[in-house]
Every structure is written in structure tokens, then in C-alpha cells.
Amino acid sequence: MLESLFLPDWALLLPFLAAALALNVTPGADMTYVIARAAGQGEKAGFVSALGIATGSLVHSILAALGISALLAASPLAFQAVKYAGAAYLLYLAVRMALSARERERSESKPPARLRRIYLEATLVNLLNPKVALFIVAFLPQFAEPGRGHVGLQIVALGLLFNITGTTVNSAVALATARVAGRVKTAPRFKAVLQ
């Protein structure tokens, strides 16, 4: 059955899953975004953020399967462009969140961000993170076996498994964060710091 799914045998699959889980529990821009949204708007916003992150990661996997991510890794100029675009986008999100926190202090009637917007922002956070692209292009092919069939399809299948572990981790983080944030709603200063 594994052969039909373009996955390696268990001797390679278990180390892959262990490495994927280890990477996914390591905090980064993706997890920070999930935490910020879950703390500010609750579980649903955190889960939607996790799905947006998963979408971005899936796009990276498909690009790796097509060989496009390898071009990014080989071109220092393209890598720098994506790196700076990602940094600028994260800075933009941070400034916007800080300004909206001030506005919320003045007026509690401002509606929360729509789930569609949260999803798109989370997808962009992941897509504009060149470290994710480089990791996927360097990591997934190590577990592809040319003798098992189409390498591109194996990379996509491995990317899906990587996404399952990542989405599971981010969803657990969203749930835990939302619950903690819910308990500290009576402490406005802590909530502002958390946001």
C-alpha cells in the first residue's frame, strides 16, 4: 500500500516522521502567528491560522516537486528577495497588530479579523518564509527513492505527511494558547502583552 502512495518504506518513513515532528515543534514565524491569532481571537482563529500555514507549506512542497524551489535555493538574489519580502511582511503584520491593539484599548467595539483574512495572512506568512522553502527542498528529496516511482509525486506525498504533523502541532498550540488566553481575560495587561 505504501508503494501506491509514493511513500518510502518504514525504514525511511519513521526517521522522516521523527524529523518532521521535531522541526514542527520548533518555534518560528508560523507558530508565532498561530499563537498571536489564538491569543487574540480564540481557538477558531488559531485553527484557521494553522490551516493557512498548512496551505503555504503544501505550496512549498509542490514547488519543490516541480523543481522551482531548487531555483530559489540556487539563486542568491532570488533568495534575498524572498527573504526581505518575508521580513517586510512580518514587520507589517507586527506594526498592524500593535496599532490595532492600541485602537482596541480606545474602542472595544472594533470587530475581530475575519477568518478568511486570517487564513490568507497565515498562508502568506508561510509562503514568504524562505527558510521553509529551503528546508523543504533540502529535506524532502532525501527521503524520495527514484526506484519507487515518480520522485515529484513522492515529494508531494512526503510534503503532505510533513503538513499533517505541522498542522497537528499548530492546532495543539492554537488550542492551548486560546485556553490560556481565555483564563487571563480578567487580566487586561497580560492580554495586551499576549497579543
C-alpha positions as a printed NumPy array, in Angstrom:
array([[  0.   ,   0.   ,   0.   ],
       [  2.838,   2.427,   0.757],
       [  4.158,   1.979,  -2.763],
       [  0.844,   3.13 ,  -4.207],
       [  1.024,   6.272,  -2.064],
       [  4.562,   7.103,  -3.249],
       [  5.907,   6.853,   0.276],
       [  9.209,   5.26 ,   1.29 ],
       [  9.305,   2.027,   3.262],
       [  9.078,   2.167,   7.052],
       [ 12.868,   2.186,   7.481],
       [ 12.934,   5.667,   5.889],
       [  9.448,   6.786,   6.815],
       [  9.892,   6.59 ,  10.597],
       [ 13.039,   8.797,  10.645],
       [ 11.251,  11.205,   8.299],
       [  8.253,  11.476,  10.624],
       [ 10.506,  11.947,  13.662],
       [ 12.471,  14.72 ,  11.909],
       [  9.28 ,  16.366,  10.623],
       [  7.781,  16.372,  14.109],
       [ 10.999,  17.78 ,  15.607],
       [ 11.014,  20.588,  13.059],
       [  7.335,  21.339,  13.51 ],
       [  7.593,  21.729,  17.289],
       [ 10.464,  24.216,  16.873],
       [  9.015,  27.741,  17.23 ],
       [  9.228,  30.074,  14.269],
       [  7.236,  32.653,  12.347],
       [  4.419,  30.191,  11.615],
       [  3.908,  29.172,  15.236],
       [  4.196,  32.786,  16.381],
       [  1.394,  33.772,  14.023],
       [ -0.817,  30.918,  15.271],
       [ -0.141,  31.917,  18.889],
       [ -0.921,  35.583,  18.217],
       [ -4.211,  34.792,  16.487],
       [ -5.33 ,  32.197,  19.025],
       [ -4.482,  34.547,  21.909],
       [ -6.3  ,  37.464,  20.318],
       [ -9.348,  35.77 ,  18.801],
       [ -9.6  ,  32.267,  20.216],
       [ -9.451,  28.67 ,  19.044],
       [-11.212,  29.136,  15.721],
       [ -8.793,  31.864,  14.599],
       [ -5.874,  29.709,  15.752],
       [ -7.126,  26.683,  13.817],
       [ -7.72 ,  28.772,  10.695],
       [ -4.166,  30.094,  11.06 ],
       [ -2.86 ,  26.515,  11.258],
       [ -4.734,  25.682,   8.041],
       [ -3.276,  28.739,   6.301],
       [  0.215,  27.69 ,   7.367],
       [ -0.504,  24.192,   6.017],
       [ -1.609,  25.65 ,   2.688],
       [  1.63 ,  27.592,   2.362],
       [  3.651,  24.509,   3.238],
       [  1.752,  22.459,   0.655],
       [  2.547,  25.076,  -1.988],
       [  6.228,  24.839,  -0.999],
       [  6.054,  21.039,  -1.371],
       [  4.508,  21.293,  -4.82 ],
       [  7.11 ,  23.856,  -5.868],
       [  9.846,  21.54 ,  -4.587],
       [  8.352,  18.654,  -6.574],
       [  8.379,  20.82 ,  -9.685],
       [ 11.967,  21.895,  -9.034],
       [ 11.117,  25.576,  -8.635],
       [ 12.297,  25.748,  -5.031],
       [ 15.682,  24.441,  -6.171],
       [ 15.965,  27.514,  -8.408],
       [ 15.283,  29.725,  -5.4  ],
       [ 17.954,  27.893,  -3.417],
       [ 20.444,  28.26 ,  -6.279],
       [ 19.881,  31.989,  -6.803],
       [ 21.21 ,  34.198,  -4.008],
       [ 19.376,  37.211,  -5.47 ],
       [ 16.014,  35.406,  -5.563],
       [ 16.59 ,  34.042,  -2.062],
       [ 17.39 ,  37.515,  -0.731],
       [ 14.324,  38.996,  -2.459],
       [ 12.008,  36.426,  -0.853],
       [ 13.819,  36.807,   2.479],
       [ 13.358,  40.578,   2.535],
       [  9.767,  40.358,   1.292],
       [  9.03 ,  37.909,   4.106],
       [ 10.708,  40.11 ,   6.714],
       [  8.84 ,  43.178,   5.441],
       [  5.529,  41.312,   5.576],
       [  6.147,  40.097,   9.14 ],
       [  7.104,  43.637,  10.164],
       [  3.931,  44.958,   8.521],
       [  1.833,  42.402,  10.448],
       [  3.559,  43.277,  13.731],
       [  3.013,  47.019,  13.267],
       [ -0.595,  46.476,  12.242],
       [ -1.248,  44.246,  15.261],
       [  0.378,  46.777,  17.6  ],
       [ -1.697,  49.615,  16.16 ],
       [ -4.885,  47.58 ,  16.314],
       [ -4.13 ,  46.718,  19.962],
       [ -3.968,  50.448,  20.727],
       [ -7.215,  51.015,  18.844],
       [ -8.874,  48.179,  20.79 ],
       [ -7.841,  49.828,  24.039],
       [ -9.587,  53.021,  22.9  ],
       [-12.602,  51.333,  21.398],
       [-13.597,  47.786,  22.292],
       [-16.251,  47.815,  19.532],
       [-13.813,  47.031,  16.686],
       [-14.721,  43.652,  15.155],
       [-12.156,  40.848,  15.13 ],
       [-10.332,  39.959,  11.918],
       [-12.362,  37.82 ,   9.544],
       [-11.36 ,  34.179,   9.275],
       [-10.703,  34.483,   5.544],
       [ -8.221,  37.274,   6.186],
       [ -6.527,  35.252,   8.936],
       [ -6.24 ,  32.267,   6.584],
       [ -4.7  ,  34.361,   3.795],
       [ -2.29 ,  36.089,   6.176],
       [ -1.153,  32.75 ,   7.606],
       [ -0.626,  31.37 ,   4.109],
       [  1.491,  34.4  ,   3.218],
       [  3.494,  34.148,   6.437],
       [  4.491,  30.632,   5.407],
       [  4.979,  31.35 ,   1.691],
       [  7.227,  34.338,   2.339],
       [  9.452,  32.394,   4.71 ],
       [ 12.462,  31.341,   2.591],
       [ 13.675,  29.04 ,   5.363],
       [ 10.594,  26.873,   4.852],
       [ 11.232,  26.693,   1.104],
       [ 14.886,  25.822,   1.58 ],
       [ 14.111,  23.27 ,   4.263],
       [ 11.543,  21.524,   2.111],
       [ 13.782,  21.497,  -0.961],
       [ 16.68 ,  20.124,   1.109],
       [ 14.738,  17.756,   3.374],
       [ 12.023,  16.035,   1.356],
       [ 14.199,  14.782,  -1.534],
       [ 16.436,  12.916,   0.925],
       [ 13.545,  10.529,   1.555],
       [ 12.493,  10.08 ,  -2.078],
       [ 13.623,   6.883,  -3.772],
       [ 13.846,   7.022,  -7.596],
       [ 13.272,   3.251,  -7.787],
       [  9.828,   3.612,  -6.187],
       [  8.325,   5.763,  -8.919],
       [  7.915,   9.408,  -9.799],
       [ 10.151,  11.441,  -7.472],
       [  7.942,  14.545,  -7.739],
       [  4.898,  12.616,  -6.514],
       [  6.965,  11.148,  -3.667],
       [  7.985,  14.679,  -2.644],
       [  4.356,  15.824,  -2.663],
       [  3.315,  12.759,  -0.59 ],
       [  6.103,  13.452,   1.904],
       [  5.053,  17.113,   1.946],
       [  1.533,  16.032,   2.875],
       [  2.872,  13.977,   5.782],
       [  5.033,  16.909,   6.852],
       [  1.894,  19.062,   6.711],
       [ -0.105,  16.624,   8.819],
       [  2.464,  16.791,  11.607],
       [  2.758,  20.566,  11.279],
       [ -0.98 ,  21.144,  11.298],
       [ -1.357,  18.843,  14.299],
       [  1.322,  20.746,  16.218],
       [ -0.041,  24.18 ,  15.249],
       [ -3.595,  23.125,  16.113],
       [ -2.455,  21.92 ,  19.544],
       [ -0.617,  25.23 ,  20.043],
       [ -3.749,  27.145,  18.988],
       [ -5.917,  25.182,  21.422],
       [ -3.505,  25.603,  24.342],
       [ -2.97 ,  29.297,  23.635],
       [ -6.69 ,  30.021,  23.321],
       [ -7.388,  28.27 ,  26.619],
       [ -4.629,  30.125,  28.45 ],
       [ -5.719,  33.433,  26.919],
       [ -9.31 ,  32.715,  27.927],
       [ -8.27 ,  32.273,  31.528],
       [ -6.364,  35.555,  31.662],
       [ -9.065,  37.73 ,  30.134],
       [ -9.603,  39.164,  33.563],
       [ -6.028,  40.487,  33.449],
       [ -6.11 ,  43.158,  30.659],
       [ -2.398,  43.915,  30.837],
       [ -1.463,  40.271,  30.371],
       [ -3.857,  40.019,  27.455],
       [ -2.287,  43.074,  25.805],
       [  1.192,  41.576,  26.216],
       [ -0.02 ,  38.244,  24.847],
       [ -1.489,  39.963,  21.787]])
